[in-house]
Amino acid sequence: MHAHITLTVMDGKLEGKEYGFSRRQNCVIGRAGDCEICLPDALEYLTVSRHHCLLEVDPPEIRVRPRQQERHLRERRANRRQAERRRGRR
């Protein structure tokens, strides 16, 4: 028997909408047009960023990873590398 995951929107304009997953895949949720689950630019969804989170789906398991956290980690690493380079020049 194959595992299946169903995500159901609980409120707002998309209340009741379901998204089903039956195979391993990654899925981005956000307000940008290139997201697999694209939320509208309505006022009620403005707290959701353009590329809000990444779902790592491997039925029957699913992981949610915040995209902002990944971006901030990349920025911190880049800033650290720049600071190390500057220190090396002095």
N, C-alpha and C positions, 0 to 999 in steps of 0.2 A: 504494500500500500504506500502510495506517495504522500508525503507531508505537504500541507498547504497552509499558508498564512494569509489571513484577511485583516487588513487595517480598515477601520470604519471611522469616518469623521463624526465627531460627537456633537458639534454645534456650529453655528454660523451658517452662511449661505450654502455651504457644501454638506450640511448635516445629512447623514445617512449614506453619503457616497462611500463606496467600498473600493479598495484596491487589493487585488489578489496576487499572490506570489506562490508559484509551485516549483520554481527552480532557483539555483544559486545565481544571484545577481546583486549589483550595487544600484542604489536608487537615490537620487538627490531630491530633497523636498525644499521648496522655496518659491519666491515670487517671480524669479527670472523665467523667461520663455523657454530656456533650454533645460529646465528641471523635468525629471520624469513625473514627479507629482508637483504640478504648478498651481500655486494658490493665487487667487485674484489680488489685484492691488486695492482692494476695498479697505476701508478704514479699520475694520475688525481684524484684518490680517497684517497691518503695518508693523506689528511687533515681530513679524517673521521676516528675516533677512532674505535677500535675493537668492542666496545659496545657503539655506539655513542649516540643514543637517544631511548626513549621509546615512542611509540604511544599508547595512551589510546583511543581505538576506541569504540564508542557507537553511531552508526548511528542515526541521521544525524550529530552527533558531533564527533570531534576528538581533542585530546590534545597532544601536543608534550612536553616531559620532557627530558632535557639533562641528560644523564647518568653520565657524568663527574661531574656535579654539585652535584648529589646524593652521589657520591663517596667522593667528597671533604667534604661534610657535615658530612658524617660518620667519616671521618678521623679527622675533627675538634672536633667532639663530643668525640671521643676516646681520643684525645690529652688533651682535657679539663678534662675528667674524670681522666686521669693519673696525671695531674697536681694537681687536687683536692686531690687525694689520697696521693701524695707526701707531700702536705701541711699539711694534717692530721697527717702524721707520725712525723713531726717535732715538 
